[in-house]
Amino acid sequence: MAFKLTKDQITPSLDRKLKELEKLPQRAFVFFQAHTPVRSGNARSKTKLNKDIIVAGYGYARKLDDGYSAQAPDGMSKPTEAYIQKEADAILKRK
C-alpha cells in the first residue's frame, strides 16, 4: 500500500499558531503592565520584558503582587497567568 500526500494542511496551521504564540509574551507583558497599580508610575516604568520574561524591577513588586494595592487586589501575576492561558487556548483551538 502506498500513500501520496497531495496537500499538507497541518504545517500551515501549525506555523500560524506558532507565530501567534511567539507574540504572546509581548501581549502578556502589556497586560501585566496595565494591571500594575499606579501611584507615582515607578512600578509600571520599571516593569520590563527581558526576552519572554516579565521583570518587575522594583523592591515592592512582591507586595503589589500579593494584593497590597486596592488598584490590583489580585496582584498582577495571577490575572496575567489567566490571560496567557486563555489566549494560548484560543490560539491552539483556531484552525
mmCIF file as gemmi writes it, N, C-alpha and C atoms, coordinates in Angstrom:
data_model
loop_
_atom_site.group_PDB
_atom_site.id
_atom_site.type_symbol
_atom_site.label_atom_id
_atom_site.label_alt_id
_atom_site.label_comp_id
_atom_site.label_asym_id
_atom_site.label_entity_id
_atom_site.label_seq_id
_atom_site.pdbx_PDB_ins_code
_atom_site.Cartn_x
_atom_site.Cartn_y
_atom_site.Cartn_z
_atom_site.occupancy
_atom_site.B_iso_or_equiv
_atom_site.pdbx_formal_charge
_atom_site.auth_seq_id
_atom_site.auth_asym_id
_atom_site.pdbx_PDB_model_num
ATOM 1 N N . MET Axp A 1 ? 0.846 -1.165 0 1 0 ? 1 A 1
ATOM 2 C CA . MET Axp A 1 ? 0 0 0 1 0 ? 1 A 1
ATOM 3 C C . MET Axp A 1 ? 0.899 1.239 0 1 0 ? 1 A 1
ATOM 4 N N . ALA Axp A 2 ? 0.561 2.21 -0.812 1 0 ? 2 A 1
ATOM 5 C CA . ALA Axp A 2 ? 1.332 3.439 -0.909 1 0 ? 2 A 1
ATOM 6 C C . ALA Axp A 2 ? 0.415 4.635 -0.675 1 0 ? 2 A 1
ATOM 7 N N . PHE Axp A 3 ? 0.979 5.621 -0.067 1 0 ? 3 A 1
ATOM 8 C CA . PHE Axp A 3 ? 0.229 6.85 0.18 1 0 ? 3 A 1
ATOM 9 C C . PHE Axp A 3 ? 0.897 7.983 -0.564 1 0 ? 3 A 1
ATOM 10 N N . LYS Axp A 4 ? 0.078 8.865 -1.063 1 0 ? 4 A 1
ATOM 11 C CA . LYS Axp A 4 ? 0.605 10.028 -1.738 1 0 ? 4 A 1
ATOM 12 C C . LYS Axp A 4 ? 0.018 11.267 -1.052 1 0 ? 4 A 1
ATOM 13 N N . LEU Axp A 5 ? 0.902 12.114 -0.556 1 0 ? 5 A 1
ATOM 14 C CA . LEU Axp A 5 ? 0.477 13.337 0.099 1 0 ? 5 A 1
ATOM 15 C C . LEU Axp A 5 ? 0.208 14.376 -0.976 1 0 ? 5 A 1
ATOM 16 N N . THR Axp A 6 ? -1.035 14.795 -1.058 1 0 ? 6 A 1
ATOM 17 C CA . THR Axp A 6 ? -1.378 15.767 -2.09 1 0 ? 6 A 1
ATOM 18 C C . THR Axp A 6 ? -1.395 17.197 -1.555 1 0 ? 6 A 1
ATOM 19 N N . LYS Axp A 7 ? -1.767 17.348 -0.304 1 0 ? 7 A 1
ATOM 20 C CA . LYS Axp A 7 ? -1.786 18.689 0.264 1 0 ? 7 A 1
ATOM 21 C C . LYS Axp A 7 ? -1.575 18.578 1.772 1 0 ? 7 A 1
ATOM 22 N N . ASP Axp A 8 ? -0.583 19.291 2.262 1 0 ? 8 A 1
ATOM 23 C CA . ASP Axp A 8 ? -0.275 19.302 3.689 1 0 ? 8 A 1
ATOM 24 C C . ASP Axp A 8 ? -1.091 20.409 4.353 1 0 ? 8 A 1
ATOM 25 N N . GLN Axp A 9 ? -2.091 20.038 5.131 1 0 ? 9 A 1
ATOM 26 C CA . GLN Axp A 9 ? -2.939 21.029 5.78 1 0 ? 9 A 1
ATOM 27 C C . GLN Axp A 9 ? -2.511 21.293 7.225 1 0 ? 9 A 1
ATOM 28 N N . ILE Axp A 10 ? -1.642 20.467 7.747 1 0 ? 10 A 1
ATOM 29 C CA . ILE Axp A 10 ? -1.236 20.605 9.14 1 0 ? 10 A 1
ATOM 30 C C . ILE Axp A 10 ? -0.143 21.664 9.294 1 0 ? 10 A 1
ATOM 31 N N . THR Axp A 11 ? 0.875 21.604 8.475 1 0 ? 11 A 1
ATOM 32 C CA . THR Axp A 11 ? 2.015 22.509 8.627 1 0 ? 11 A 1
ATOM 33 C C . THR Axp A 11 ? 1.626 23.989 8.563 1 0 ? 11 A 1
ATOM 34 N N . PRO Axp A 12 ? 0.829 24.428 7.586 1 0 ? 12 A 1
ATOM 35 C CA . PRO Axp A 12 ? 0.456 25.852 7.573 1 0 ? 12 A 1
ATOM 36 C C . PRO Axp A 12 ? -0.292 26.265 8.844 1 0 ? 12 A 1
ATOM 37 N N . SER Axp A 13 ? -1.146 25.403 9.332 1 0 ? 13 A 1
ATOM 38 C CA . SER Axp A 13 ? -1.896 25.699 10.552 1 0 ? 13 A 1
ATOM 39 C C . SER Axp A 13 ? -0.96 25.797 11.754 1 0 ? 13 A 1
ATOM 40 N N . LEU Axp A 14 ? -0.03 24.864 11.853 1 0 ? 14 A 1
ATOM 41 C CA . LEU Axp A 14 ? 0.936 24.902 12.957 1 0 ? 14 A 1
ATOM 42 C C . LEU Axp A 14 ? 1.826 26.129 12.873 1 0 ? 14 A 1
ATOM 43 N N . ASP Axp A 15 ? 2.239 26.485 11.683 1 0 ? 15 A 1
ATOM 44 C CA . ASP Axp A 15 ? 3.076 27.672 11.502 1 0 ? 15 A 1
ATOM 45 C C . ASP Axp A 15 ? 2.347 28.932 11.959 1 0 ? 15 A 1
ATOM 46 N N . ARG Axp A 16 ? 1.057 29.047 11.601 1 0 ? 16 A 1
ATOM 47 C CA . ARG Axp A 16 ? 0.265 30.202 12.024 1 0 ? 16 A 1
ATOM 48 C C . ARG Axp A 16 ? 0.155 30.248 13.548 1 0 ? 16 A 1
ATOM 49 N N . LYS Axp A 17 ? -0.107 29.091 14.145 1 0 ? 17 A 1
ATOM 50 C CA . LYS Axp A 17 ? -0.258 29.021 15.6 1 0 ? 17 A 1
ATOM 51 C C . LYS Axp A 17 ? 1.052 29.364 16.306 1 0 ? 17 A 1
ATOM 52 N N . LEU Axp A 18 ? 2.162 28.875 15.792 1 0 ? 18 A 1
ATOM 53 C CA . LEU Axp A 18 ? 3.458 29.186 16.397 1 0 ? 18 A 1
ATOM 54 C C . LEU Axp A 18 ? 3.771 30.674 16.314 1 0 ? 18 A 1
ATOM 55 N N . LYS Axp A 19 ? 3.451 31.293 15.191 1 0 ? 19 A 1
ATOM 56 C CA . LYS Axp A 19 ? 3.689 32.733 15.049 1 0 ? 19 A 1
ATOM 57 C C . LYS Axp A 19 ? 2.855 33.519 16.051 1 0 ? 19 A 1
ATOM 58 N N . GLU Axp A 20 ? 1.615 33.095 16.245 1 0 ? 20 A 1
ATOM 59 C CA . GLU Axp A 20 ? 0.761 33.767 17.221 1 0 ? 20 A 1
ATOM 60 C C . GLU Axp A 20 ? 1.268 33.531 18.64 1 0 ? 20 A 1
ATOM 61 N N . LEU Axp A 21 ? 1.712 32.325 18.935 1 0 ? 21 A 1
ATOM 62 C CA . LEU Axp A 21 ? 2.229 32.021 20.269 1 0 ? 21 A 1
ATOM 63 C C . LEU Axp A 21 ? 3.514 32.795 20.56 1 0 ? 21 A 1
ATOM 64 N N . GLU Axp A 22 ? 4.309 33.055 19.537 1 0 ? 22 A 1
ATOM 65 C CA . GLU Axp A 22 ? 5.537 33.835 19.725 1 0 ? 22 A 1
ATOM 66 C C . GLU Axp A 22 ? 5.243 35.276 20.132 1 0 ? 22 A 1
ATOM 67 N N . LYS Axp A 23 ? 4.068 35.787 19.767 1 0 ? 23 A 1
ATOM 68 C CA . LYS Axp A 23 ? 3.661 37.149 20.122 1 0 ? 23 A 1
ATOM 69 C C . LYS Axp A 23 ? 3.093 37.228 21.539 1 0 ? 23 A 1
ATOM 70 N N . LEU Axp A 24 ? 2.773 36.095 22.12 1 0 ? 24 A 1
ATOM 71 C CA . LEU Axp A 24 ? 2.095 36.065 23.414 1 0 ? 24 A 1
ATOM 72 C C . LEU Axp A 24 ? 2.893 36.689 24.554 1 0 ? 24 A 1
ATOM 73 N N . PRO Axp A 25 ? 4.215 36.498 24.661 1 0 ? 25 A 1
ATOM 74 C CA . PRO Axp A 25 ? 4.933 37.167 25.755 1 0 ? 25 A 1
ATOM 75 C C . PRO Axp A 25 ? 4.797 38.69 25.721 1 0 ? 25 A 1
ATOM 76 N N . GLN Axp A 26 ? 4.876 39.29 24.561 1 0 ? 26 A 1
ATOM 77 C CA . GLN Axp A 26 ? 4.729 40.753 24.452 1 0 ? 26 A 1
ATOM 78 C C . GLN Axp A 26 ? 3.322 41.175 24.853 1 0 ? 26 A 1
ATOM 79 N N . ARG Axp A 27 ? 2.331 40.445 24.409 1 0 ? 27 A 1
ATOM 80 C CA . ARG Axp A 27 ? 0.947 40.775 24.769 1 0 ? 27 A 1
ATOM 81 C C . ARG Axp A 27 ? 0.714 40.582 26.259 1 0 ? 27 A 1
ATOM 82 N N . ALA Axp A 28 ? 1.308 39.537 26.839 1 0 ? 28 A 1
ATOM 83 C CA . ALA Axp A 28 ? 1.178 39.295 28.28 1 0 ? 28 A 1
ATOM 84 C C . ALA Axp A 28 ? 1.861 40.408 29.063 1 0 ? 28 A 1
ATOM 85 N N . PHE Axp A 29 ? 2.992 40.878 28.568 1 0 ? 29 A 1
ATOM 86 C CA . PHE Axp A 29 ? 3.691 41.982 29.212 1 0 ? 29 A 1
ATOM 87 C C . PHE Axp A 29 ? 2.816 43.23 29.241 1 0 ? 29 A 1
ATOM 88 N N . VAL Axp A 30 ? 2.187 43.551 28.13 1 0 ? 30 A 1
ATOM 89 C CA . VAL Axp A 30 ? 1.301 44.717 28.059 1 0 ? 30 A 1
ATOM 90 C C . VAL Axp A 30 ? 0.154 44.551 29.053 1 0 ? 30 A 1
ATOM 91 N N . PHE Axp A 31 ? -0.411 43.344 29.128 1 0 ? 31 A 1
ATOM 92 C CA . PHE Axp A 31 ? -1.489 43.059 30.072 1 0 ? 31 A 1
ATOM 93 C C . PHE Axp A 31 ? -1.002 43.236 31.507 1 0 ? 31 A 1
ATOM 94 N N . PHE Axp A 32 ? 0.149 42.649 31.818 1 0 ? 32 A 1
ATOM 95 C CA . PHE Axp A 32 ? 0.73 42.735 33.163 1 0 ? 32 A 1
ATOM 96 C C . PHE Axp A 32 ? 0.95 44.194 33.549 1 0 ? 32 A 1
ATOM 97 N N . GLN Axp A 33 ? 1.536 44.946 32.653 1 0 ? 33 A 1
ATOM 98 C CA . GLN Axp A 33 ? 1.849 46.343 32.93 1 0 ? 33 A 1
ATOM 99 C C . GLN Axp A 33 ? 0.566 47.152 33.132 1 0 ? 33 A 1
ATOM 100 N N . ALA Axp A 34 ? -0.462 46.854 32.361 1 0 ? 34 A 1
ATOM 101 C CA . ALA Axp A 34 ? -1.736 47.56 32.504 1 0 ? 34 A 1
ATOM 102 C C . ALA Axp A 34 ? -2.4 47.24 33.843 1 0 ? 34 A 1
ATOM 103 N N . HIS Axp A 35 ? -2.105 46.078 34.407 1 0 ? 35 A 1
ATOM 104 C CA . HIS Axp A 35 ? -2.68 45.677 35.694 1 0 ? 35 A 1
ATOM 105 C C . HIS Axp A 35 ? -1.792 46.037 36.883 1 0 ? 35 A 1
ATOM 106 N N . THR Axp A 36 ? -0.677 46.69 36.609 1 0 ? 36 A 1
ATOM 107 C CA . THR Axp A 36 ? 0.212 47.147 37.674 1 0 ? 36 A 1
ATOM 108 C C . THR Axp A 36 ? -0.345 48.444 38.243 1 0 ? 36 A 1
ATOM 109 N N . PRO Axp A 37 ? -0.543 48.511 39.558 1 0 ? 37 A 1
ATOM 110 C CA . PRO Axp A 37 ? -1.091 49.732 40.159 1 0 ? 37 A 1
ATOM 111 C C . PRO Axp A 37 ? -0.216 50.953 39.883 1 0 ? 37 A 1
ATOM 112 N N . VAL Axp A 38 ? -0.881 52.11 39.841 1 0 ? 38 A 1
ATOM 113 C CA . VAL Axp A 38 ? -0.177 53.354 39.573 1 0 ? 38 A 1
ATOM 114 C C . VAL Axp A 38 ? -0.372 54.313 40.748 1 0 ? 38 A 1
ATOM 115 N N . ARG Axp A 39 ? 0.712 54.752 41.302 1 0 ? 39 A 1
ATOM 116 C CA . ARG Axp A 39 ? 0.681 55.866 42.248 1 0 ? 39 A 1
ATOM 117 C C . ARG Axp A 39 ? 1.625 56.933 41.71 1 0 ? 39 A 1
ATOM 118 N N . SER Axp A 40 ? 2.879 56.562 41.592 1 0 ? 40 A 1
ATOM 119 C CA . SER Axp A 40 ? 3.851 57.509 41.037 1 0 ? 40 A 1
ATOM 120 C C . SER Axp A 40 ? 4.236 57.127 39.605 1 0 ? 40 A 1
ATOM 121 N N . GLY Axp A 41 ? 3.888 55.916 39.183 1 0 ? 41 A 1
ATOM 122 C CA . GLY Axp A 41 ? 4.279 55.431 37.861 1 0 ? 41 A 1
ATOM 123 C C . GLY Axp A 41 ? 5.578 54.657 37.884 1 0 ? 41 A 1
ATOM 124 N N . ASN Axp A 42 ? 6.226 54.578 39.04 1 0 ? 42 A 1
ATOM 125 C CA . ASN Axp A 42 ? 7.508 53.89 39.17 1 0 ? 42 A 1
ATOM 126 C C . ASN Axp A 42 ? 7.391 52.408 38.833 1 0 ? 42 A 1
ATOM 127 N N . ALA Axp A 43 ? 6.38 51.738 39.375 1 0 ? 43 A 1
ATOM 128 C CA . ALA Axp A 43 ? 6.245 50.299 39.156 1 0 ? 43 A 1
ATOM 129 C C . ALA Axp A 43 ? 6.055 49.985 37.674 1 0 ? 43 A 1
ATOM 130 N N . ARG Axp A 44 ? 5.194 50.725 37.01 1 0 ? 44 A 1
ATOM 131 C CA . ARG Axp A 44 ? 4.977 50.474 35.58 1 0 ? 44 A 1
ATOM 132 C C . ARG Axp A 44 ? 6.22 50.778 34.761 1 0 ? 44 A 1
ATOM 133 N N . SER Axp A 45 ? 6.892 51.859 35.097 1 0 ? 45 A 1
ATOM 134 C CA . SER Axp A 45 ? 8.06 52.228 34.298 1 0 ? 45 A 1
ATOM 135 C C . SER Axp A 45 ? 9.237 51.289 34.525 1 0 ? 45 A 1
ATOM 136 N N . LYS Axp A 46 ? 9.282 50.617 35.662 1 0 ? 46 A 1
ATOM 137 C CA . LYS Axp A 46 ? 10.385 49.694 35.947 1 0 ? 46 A 1
ATOM 138 C C . LYS Axp A 46 ? 10.037 48.242 35.643 1 0 ? 46 A 1
ATOM 139 N N . THR Axp A 47 ? 8.879 48.019 35.065 1 0 ? 47 A 1
ATOM 140 C CA . THR Axp A 47 ? 8.499 46.682 34.626 1 0 ? 47 A 1
ATOM 141 C C . THR Axp A 47 ? 8.961 46.532 33.184 1 0 ? 47 A 1
ATOM 142 N N . LYS Axp A 48 ? 9.771 45.515 32.929 1 0 ? 48 A 1
ATOM 143 C CA . LYS Axp A 48 ? 10.374 45.317 31.604 1 0 ? 48 A 1
ATOM 144 C C . LYS Axp A 48 ? 10.128 43.896 31.124 1 0 ? 48 A 1
ATOM 145 N N . LEU Axp A 49 ? 10.259 43.712 29.831 1 0 ? 49 A 1
ATOM 146 C CA . LEU Axp A 49 ? 10.203 42.382 29.231 1 0 ? 49 A 1
ATOM 147 C C . LEU Axp A 49 ? 11.611 42.039 28.786 1 0 ? 49 A 1
ATOM 148 N N . ASN Axp A 50 ? 12.168 40.982 29.361 1 0 ? 50 A 1
ATOM 149 C CA . ASN Axp A 50 ? 13.516 40.517 29.03 1 0 ? 50 A 1
ATOM 150 C C . ASN Axp A 50 ? 13.361 39.193 28.292 1 0 ? 50 A 1
ATOM 151 N N . LYS Axp A 51 ? 13.476 39.241 26.968 1 0 ? 51 A 1
ATOM 152 C CA . LYS Axp A 51 ? 13.182 38.105 26.085 1 0 ? 51 A 1
ATOM 153 C C . LYS Axp A 51 ? 11.715 37.756 26.274 1 0 ? 51 A 1
ATOM 154 N N . ASP Axp A 52 ? 11.394 36.705 26.99 1 0 ? 52 A 1
ATOM 155 C CA . ASP Axp A 52 ? 9.983 36.396 27.242 1 0 ? 52 A 1
ATOM 156 C C . ASP Axp A 52 ? 9.692 36.281 28.74 1 0 ? 52 A 1
ATOM 157 N N . ILE Axp A 53 ? 10.467 37.024 29.543 1 0 ? 53 A 1
ATOM 158 C CA . ILE Axp A 53 ? 10.289 37.032 30.991 1 0 ? 53 A 1
ATOM 159 C C . ILE Axp A 53 ? 9.936 38.449 31.437 1 0 ? 53 A 1
ATOM 160 N N . ILE Axp A 54 ? 8.845 38.576 32.174 1 0 ? 54 A 1
ATOM 161 C CA . ILE Axp A 54 ? 8.454 39.874 32.717 1 0 ? 54 A 1
ATOM 162 C C . ILE Axp A 54 ? 9.242 40.099 33.997 1 0 ? 54 A 1
ATOM 163 N N . VAL Axp A 55 ? 9.953 41.225 34.046 1 0 ? 55 A 1
ATOM 164 C CA . VAL Axp A 55 ? 10.795 41.552 35.197 1 0 ? 55 A 1
ATOM 165 C C . VAL Axp A 55 ? 10.236 42.802 35.865 1 0 ? 55 A 1
ATOM 166 N N . ALA Axp A 56 ? 9.824 42.642 37.114 1 0 ? 56 A 1
ATOM 167 C CA . ALA Axp A 56 ? 9.349 43.774 37.907 1 0 ? 56 A 1
ATOM 168 C C . ALA Axp A 56 ? 10.552 44.273 38.706 1 0 ? 56 A 1
ATOM 169 N N . GLY Axp A 57 ? 11.227 45.288 38.197 1 0 ? 57 A 1
ATOM 170 C CA . GLY Axp A 57 ? 12.493 45.748 38.76 1 0 ? 57 A 1
ATOM 171 C C . GLY Axp A 57 ? 12.354 46.826 39.815 1 0 ? 57 A 1
ATOM 172 N N . TYR Axp A 58 ? 11.587 46.546 40.845 1 0 ? 58 A 1
ATOM 173 C CA . TYR Axp A 58 ? 11.427 47.473 41.951 1 0 ? 58 A 1
ATOM 174 C C . TYR Axp A 58 ? 11.204 46.652 43.22 1 0 ? 58 A 1
ATOM 175 N N . GLY Axp A 59 ? 11.634 47.185 44.326 1 0 ? 59 A 1
ATOM 176 C CA . GLY Axp A 59 ? 11.682 46.436 45.577 1 0 ? 59 A 1
ATOM 177 C C . GLY Axp A 59 ? 10.346 45.995 46.144 1 0 ? 59 A 1
ATOM 178 N N . TYR Axp A 60 ? 9.279 46.655 45.803 1 0 ? 60 A 1
ATOM 179 C CA . TYR Axp A 60 ? 7.975 46.327 46.39 1 0 ? 60 A 1
ATOM 180 C C . TYR Axp A 60 ? 7.076 45.536 45.424 1 0 ? 60 A 1
ATOM 181 N N . ALA Axp A 61 ? 7.682 44.908 44.432 1 0 ? 61 A 1
ATOM 182 C CA . ALA Axp A 61 ? 6.929 44.142 43.44 1 0 ? 61 A 1
ATOM 183 C C . ALA Axp A 61 ? 6.135 43.002 44.09 1 0 ? 61 A 1
ATOM 184 N N . ARG Axp A 62 ? 6.772 42.274 44.99 1 0 ? 62 A 1
ATOM 185 C CA . ARG Axp A 62 ? 6.08 41.153 45.633 1 0 ? 62 A 1
ATOM 186 C C . ARG Axp A 62 ? 4.885 41.647 46.443 1 0 ? 62 A 1
ATOM 187 N N . LYS Axp A 63 ? 5.065 42.772 47.111 1 0 ? 63 A 1
ATOM 188 C CA . LYS Axp A 63 ? 3.986 43.334 47.917 1 0 ? 63 A 1
ATOM 189 C C . LYS Axp A 63 ? 2.79 43.681 47.022 1 0 ? 63 A 1
ATOM 190 N N . LEU Axp A 64 ? 3.053 44.332 45.884 1 0 ? 64 A 1
ATOM 191 C CA . LEU Axp A 64 ? 1.97 44.65 44.95 1 0 ? 64 A 1
ATOM 192 C C . LEU Axp A 64 ? 1.34 43.381 44.389 1 0 ? 64 A 1
ATOM 193 N N . ASP Axp A 65 ? 2.174 42.399 44.082 1 0 ? 65 A 1
ATOM 194 C CA . ASP Axp A 65 ? 1.666 41.163 43.507 1 0 ? 65 A 1
ATOM 195 C C . ASP Axp A 65 ? 0.856 40.355 44.521 1 0 ? 65 A 1
ATOM 196 N N . ASP Axp A 66 ? 1.108 40.6 45.795 1 0 ? 66 A 1
ATOM 197 C CA . ASP Axp A 66 ? 0.329 39.931 46.847 1 0 ? 66 A 1
ATOM 198 C C . ASP Axp A 66 ? -0.994 40.635 47.113 1 0 ? 66 A 1
ATOM 199 N N . GLY Axp A 67 ? -1.294 41.706 46.38 1 0 ? 67 A 1
ATOM 200 C CA . GLY Axp A 67 ? -2.579 42.377 46.506 1 0 ? 67 A 1
ATOM 201 C C . GLY Axp A 67 ? -2.595 43.55 47.46 1 0 ? 67 A 1
ATOM 202 N N . TYR Axp A 68 ? -1.441 44.104 47.758 1 0 ? 68 A 1
ATOM 203 C CA . TYR Axp A 68 ? -1.344 45.227 48.69 1 0 ? 68 A 1
ATOM 204 C C . TYR Axp A 68 ? -2.152 46.439 48.223 1 0 ? 68 A 1
ATOM 205 N N . SER Axp A 69 ? -2.198 46.672 46.931 1 0 ? 69 A 1
ATOM 206 C CA . SER Axp A 69 ? -2.878 47.843 46.384 1 0 ? 69 A 1
ATOM 207 C C . SER Axp A 69 ? -4.34 47.531 46.071 1 0 ? 69 A 1
ATOM 208 N N . ALA Axp A 70 ? -5.216 48.471 46.423 1 0 ? 70 A 1
ATOM 209 C CA . ALA Axp A 70 ? -6.632 48.325 46.087 1 0 ? 70 A 1
ATOM 210 C C . ALA Axp A 70 ? -6.846 48.364 44.576 1 0 ? 70 A 1
ATOM 211 N N . GLN Axp A 71 ? -5.891 48.95 43.84 1 0 ? 71 A 1
ATOM 212 C CA . GLN Axp A 71 ? -5.996 49.002 42.38 1 0 ? 71 A 1
ATOM 213 C C . GLN Axp A 71 ? -5.795 47.631 41.749 1 0 ? 71 A 1
ATOM 214 N N . ALA Axp A 72 ? -5.089 46.751 42.438 1 0 ? 72 A 1
ATOM 215 C CA . ALA Axp A 72 ? -4.835 45.4 41.922 1 0 ? 72 A 1
ATOM 216 C C . ALA Axp A 72 ? -4.935 44.405 43.079 1 0 ? 72 A 1
ATOM 217 N N . PRO Axp A 73 ? -6.147 44.171 43.594 1 0 ? 73 A 1
ATOM 218 C CA . PRO Axp A 73 ? -6.291 43.291 44.751 1 0 ? 73 A 1
ATOM 219 C C . PRO Axp A 73 ? -5.869 41.845 44.476 1 0 ? 73 A 1
ATOM 220 N N . ASP Axp A 74 ? -5.846 41.449 43.212 1 0 ? 74 A 1
ATOM 221 C CA . ASP Axp A 74 ? -5.394 40.1 42.844 1 0 ? 74 A 1
ATOM 222 C C . ASP Axp A 74 ? -3.939 40.096 42.404 1 0 ? 74 A 1
ATOM 223 N N . GLY Axp A 75 ? -3.271 41.238 42.55 1 0 ? 75 A 1
ATOM 224 C CA . GLY Axp A 75 ? -1.9 41.34 42.089 1 0 ? 75 A 1
ATOM 225 C C . GLY Axp A 75 ? -1.855 41.446 40.581 1 0 ? 75 A 1
ATOM 226 N N . MET Axp A 76 ? -0.708 41.126 40.009 1 0 ? 76 A 1
ATOM 227 C CA . MET Axp A 76 ? -0.549 41.192 38.562 1 0 ? 76 A 1
ATOM 228 C C . MET Axp A 76 ? -0.297 39.812 37.954 1 0 ? 76 A 1
ATOM 229 N N . SER Axp A 77 ? 0.382 38.935 38.688 1 0 ? 77 A 1
ATOM 230 C CA . SER Axp A 77 ? 0.769 37.638 38.132 1 0 ? 77 A 1
ATOM 231 C C . SER Axp A 77 ? -0.424 36.729 37.875 1 0 ? 77 A 1
ATOM 232 N N . LYS Axp A 78 ? -1.308 36.584 38.853 1 0 ? 78 A 1
ATOM 233 C CA . LYS Axp A 78 ? -2.455 35.679 38.673 1 0 ? 78 A 1
ATOM 234 C C . LYS Axp A 78 ? -3.335 36.083 37.5 1 0 ? 78 A 1
ATOM 235 N N . PRO Axp A 79 ? -3.723 37.365 37.394 1 0 ? 79 A 1
ATOM 236 C CA . PRO Axp A 79 ? -4.51 37.747 36.215 1 0 ? 79 A 1
ATOM 237 C C . PRO Axp A 79 ? -3.753 37.543 34.907 1 0 ? 79 A 1
ATOM 238 N N . THR Axp A 80 ? -2.445 37.784 34.926 1 0 ? 80 A 1
ATOM 239 C CA . THR Axp A 80 ? -1.646 37.61 33.714 1 0 ? 80 A 1
ATOM 240 C C . THR Axp A 80 ? -1.554 36.133 33.342 1 0 ? 80 A 1
ATOM 241 N N . GLU Axp A 81 ? -1.386 35.267 34.332 1 0 ? 81 A 1
ATOM 242 C CA . GLU Axp A 81 ? -1.366 33.823 34.057 1 0 ? 81 A 1
ATOM 243 C C . GLU Axp A 81 ? -2.688 33.374 33.445 1 0 ? 81 A 1
ATOM 244 N N . ALA Axp A 82 ? -3.803 33.864 33.982 1 0 ? 82 A 1
ATOM 245 C CA . ALA Axp A 82 ? -5.119 33.514 33.434 1 0 ? 82 A 1
ATOM 246 C C . ALA Axp A 82 ? -5.253 34.042 32.002 1 0 ? 82 A 1
ATOM 247 N N . TYR Axp A 83 ? -4.749 35.245 31.766 1 0 ? 83 A 1
ATOM 248 C CA . TYR Axp A 83 ? -4.785 35.826 30.423 1 0 ? 83 A 1
ATOM 249 C C . TYR Axp A 83 ? -3.978 34.976 29.443 1 0 ? 83 A 1
ATOM 250 N N . ILE Axp A 84 ? -2.785 34.583 29.837 1 0 ? 84 A 1
ATOM 251 C CA . ILE Axp A 84 ? -1.928 33.761 28.973 1 0 ? 84 A 1
ATOM 252 C C . ILE Axp A 84 ? -2.613 32.435 28.652 1 0 ? 84 A 1
ATOM 253 N N . GLN Axp A 85 ? -3.183 31.799 29.663 1 0 ? 85 A 1
ATOM 254 C CA . GLN Axp A 85 ? -3.857 30.514 29.456 1 0 ? 85 A 1
ATOM 255 C C . GLN Axp A 85 ? -5.028 30.662 28.485 1 0 ? 85 A 1
ATOM 256 N N . LYS Axp A 86 ? -5.83 31.699 28.702 1 0 ? 86 A 1
ATOM 257 C CA . LYS Axp A 86 ? -6.99 31.945 27.839 1 0 ? 86 A 1
ATOM 258 C C . LYS Axp A 86 ? -6.555 32.201 26.397 1 0 ? 86 A 1
ATOM 259 N N . GLU Axp A 87 ? -5.538 33.051 26.229 1 0 ? 87 A 1
ATOM 260 C CA . GLU Axp A 87 ? -5.045 33.373 24.887 1 0 ? 87 A 1
ATOM 261 C C . GLU Axp A 87 ? -4.418 32.155 24.205 1 0 ? 87 A 1
ATOM 262 N N . ALA Axp A 88 ? -3.627 31.399 24.934 1 0 ? 88 A 1
ATOM 263 C CA . ALA Axp A 88 ? -2.99 30.205 24.359 1 0 ? 88 A 1
ATOM 264 C C . ALA Axp A 88 ? -4.044 29.186 23.947 1 0 ? 88 A 1
ATOM 265 N N . ASP Axp A 89 ? -5.04 28.987 24.794 1 0 ? 89 A 1
ATOM 266 C CA . ASP Axp A 89 ? -6.125 28.06 24.445 1 0 ? 89 A 1
ATOM 267 C C . ASP Axp A 89 ? -6.836 28.505 23.176 1 0 ? 89 A 1
ATOM 268 N N . ALA Axp A 90 ? -7.111 29.81 23.077 1 0 ? 90 A 1
ATOM 269 C CA . ALA Axp A 90 ? -7.795 30.329 21.899 1 0 ? 90 A 1
ATOM 270 C C . ALA Axp A 90 ? -6.949 30.145 20.635 1 0 ? 90 A 1
ATOM 271 N N . ILE Axp A 91 ? -5.672 30.41 20.748 1 0 ? 91 A 1
ATOM 272 C CA . ILE Axp A 91 ? -4.769 30.241 19.595 1 0 ? 91 A 1
ATOM 273 C C . ILE Axp A 91 ? -4.73 28.789 19.156 1 0 ? 91 A 1
ATOM 274 N N . LEU Axp A 92 ? -4.611 27.882 20.11 1 0 ? 92 A 1
ATOM 275 C CA . LEU Axp A 92 ? -4.493 26.463 19.772 1 0 ? 92 A 1
ATOM 276 C C . LEU Axp A 92 ? -5.803 25.871 19.243 1 0 ? 92 A 1
ATOM 277 N N . LYS Axp A 93 ? -6.931 26.46 19.578 1 0 ? 93 A 1
ATOM 278 C CA . LYS Axp A 93 ? -8.213 25.948 19.093 1 0 ? 93 A 1
ATOM 279 C C . LYS Axp A 93 ? -8.543 26.421 17.682 1 0 ? 93 A 1
ATOM 280 N N . ARG Axp A 94 ? -7.907 27.52 17.264 1 0 ? 94 A 1
ATOM 281 C CA . ARG Axp A 94 ? -8.178 28.035 15.92 1 0 ? 94 A 1
ATOM 282 C C . ARG Axp A 94 ? -7.68 27.068 14.86 1 0 ? 94 A 1
ATOM 283 N N . LYS Axp A 95 ? -8.329 27.117 13.714 1 0 ? 95 A 1
ATOM 284 C CA . LYS Axp A 95 ? -7.901 26.264 12.601 1 0 ? 95 A 1
ATOM 285 C C . LYS Axp A 95 ? -6.814 26.912 11.816 1 0 ? 95 A 1
